[in-house]
Amino acid sequence: MAWRFRPPDRPPAGILASRRQAEAALLRMLSRARRQQAPLLLLRIAPGREAAGGAAGAGEAPGGDAGRAAAGHQRFLEDLAAELRLGDLAWWEPGGVVLALLEGAGRPQAVLERLQQRARRAGAAPAWRAAAFPEQGLTLEALLEEVQWTR
């Protein structure tokens, strides 16, 4: 039987289990950002192709490249959860995808570079999408659409 990436059943501590759990806080964060004209950054962090069993990792045993990539992605998510600031918010979506809304991220490129370094150290190569408030969207739905995530 071929082994495929199976995301954990629940997110690491510090990452909410669903968008429904995050909804009220998300709306408060957007409202506060509008009032204070403060930047927000929405990140979509998905398992990379190898962790998801694509291309090079398809059908390998848990000890193969796909297994190492999946374990690296999980380590990275645990590191991310531990690094979230009090004003940040992260929630879990199906397929091991994490969405994170970061307050005060005025330089999105710097944030992405720092997180990419952290992912490499954990042995992960996640797929990234980012949307900045207010430049790329003024509502939660617009930001989610920009990172190509819908309910």
C-alpha positions as CSV (number, residue, x, y, z in Angstrom):
1,M,0.0,0.0,0.0
2,A,1.4,3.4,-1.0
3,W,1.9,5.9,1.8
4,R,0.5,9.4,1.3
5,F,0.7,12.5,3.4
6,R,-2.1,12.6,6.0
7,P,-2.3,15.8,7.9
8,P,-2.6,15.5,11.7
9,D,-6.1,15.3,13.0
10,R,-5.7,18.5,15.0
11,P,-3.5,21.6,14.8
12,P,-0.5,22.3,17.0
13,A,-1.2,24.1,20.3
14,G,-1.7,27.8,19.6
15,I,-3.4,27.3,16.2
16,L,-7.2,27.4,16.4
17,A,-9.0,24.3,15.1
18,S,-11.2,26.1,12.5
19,R,-12.1,29.4,10.9
20,R,-15.4,29.3,12.8
21,Q,-13.4,29.4,16.1
22,A,-11.4,32.4,14.7
23,E,-14.3,34.3,13.2
24,A,-15.1,36.8,16.0
25,A,-11.4,37.6,16.5
26,L,-10.8,38.0,12.8
27,L,-13.6,40.6,12.5
28,R,-12.2,42.5,15.6
29,M,-8.7,42.5,14.1
30,L,-10.0,43.9,10.8
31,S,-12.1,46.5,12.5
32,R,-9.2,47.6,14.6
33,A,-6.9,47.7,11.6
34,R,-9.3,50.0,9.7
35,R,-9.7,52.3,12.7
36,Q,-6.0,52.6,13.3
37,Q,-5.0,52.4,9.6
38,A,-2.7,49.6,10.6
39,P,-1.4,46.9,8.2
40,L,-2.4,43.2,8.4
41,L,-0.9,40.3,6.6
42,L,-2.9,37.1,5.8
43,L,-0.8,34.1,5.0
44,R,-1.9,30.8,3.6
45,I,0.6,28.1,4.5
46,A,0.0,24.7,2.8
47,P,2.1,21.5,2.8
48,G,4.6,21.6,-0.1
49,R,4.3,19.1,-3.0
50,E,6.7,16.6,-1.4
51,A,4.9,16.6,2.0
52,A,1.5,16.2,0.2
53,G,2.8,13.2,-1.7
54,G,3.2,15.0,-5.0
55,A,5.8,14.5,-7.7
56,A,8.9,13.2,-6.0
57,G,7.2,11.9,-2.9
58,A,4.2,10.0,-4.3
59,G,3.9,6.5,-3.0
60,E,7.0,6.5,-0.8
61,A,7.2,4.8,2.6
62,P,6.9,7.0,5.7
63,G,10.7,7.0,6.0
64,G,11.1,8.4,2.4
65,D,11.2,11.9,1.2
66,A,7.5,12.4,1.6
67,G,7.6,11.2,5.2
68,R,10.5,13.5,6.0
69,A,8.8,16.4,4.2
70,A,5.5,15.8,6.1
71,A,7.3,15.6,9.5
72,G,9.2,18.8,8.6
73,H,5.9,20.6,7.8
74,Q,4.5,19.6,11.1
75,R,7.6,20.8,13.0
76,F,7.4,24.1,11.1
77,L,3.7,24.5,12.1
78,E,4.6,23.8,15.7
79,D,7.4,26.4,15.5
80,L,5.0,28.9,13.9
81,A,2.4,28.4,16.6
82,A,5.0,29.0,19.3
83,E,6.1,32.2,17.6
84,L,2.7,33.8,17.2
85,R,2.4,37.0,19.0
86,L,-0.6,37.8,21.3
87,G,-2.2,40.0,18.6
88,D,-1.8,37.4,15.8
89,L,-4.2,34.7,14.9
90,A,-3.8,31.4,13.1
91,W,-6.4,28.7,12.3
92,W,-6.4,25.3,10.7
93,E,-8.2,24.4,7.5
94,P,-8.7,21.0,5.9
95,G,-5.6,19.4,4.3
96,G,-3.1,20.7,6.9
97,V,-3.4,24.2,5.6
98,V,-2.9,27.0,8.1
99,L,-4.0,30.6,7.7
100,A,-2.4,33.2,9.8
101,L,-3.5,36.9,10.2
102,L,-0.5,38.9,11.5
103,E,-1.0,42.4,13.0
104,G,1.4,45.2,12.3
105,A,3.2,43.3,9.4
106,G,4.1,46.5,7.5
107,R,6.8,44.7,5.5
108,P,5.3,41.5,4.2
109,Q,8.4,40.5,2.3
110,A,10.5,40.6,5.5
111,V,7.9,38.4,7.3
112,L,7.8,35.9,4.5
113,E,11.6,35.7,4.4
114,R,11.8,35.1,8.1
115,L,9.2,32.4,8.0
116,Q,10.8,30.7,4.9
117,Q,14.1,30.5,6.9
118,R,12.2,28.9,9.8
119,A,10.6,26.5,7.4
120,R,13.9,25.5,5.9
121,R,15.4,24.9,9.4
122,A,12.5,22.6,10.2
123,G,13.0,20.7,6.9
124,A,9.7,22.0,5.4
125,A,9.0,23.6,2.0
126,P,5.5,24.9,2.3
127,A,3.5,26.6,-0.4
128,W,2.9,30.2,0.4
129,R,0.3,32.8,-0.5
130,A,0.1,36.3,1.1
131,A,-2.3,39.2,1.0
132,A,-1.8,42.5,2.7
133,F,-4.5,44.7,4.2
134,P,-5.4,47.3,2.9
135,E,-3.4,47.1,-0.3
136,Q,-4.8,43.8,-1.6
137,G,-8.2,43.7,0.2
138,L,-10.3,45.6,2.7
139,T,-12.5,42.7,3.8
140,L,-11.8,39.2,5.1
141,E,-13.4,37.7,2.1
142,A,-11.3,39.8,-0.3
143,L,-8.1,38.8,1.6
144,L,-9.1,35.1,1.6
145,E,-9.8,35.3,-2.2
146,E,-6.4,36.9,-2.7
147,V,-4.7,33.9,-1.1
148,Q,-7.0,31.6,-3.0
149,W,-8.9,30.2,0.0
150,T,-12.6,29.8,0.1
151,R,-14.9,28.1,2.5
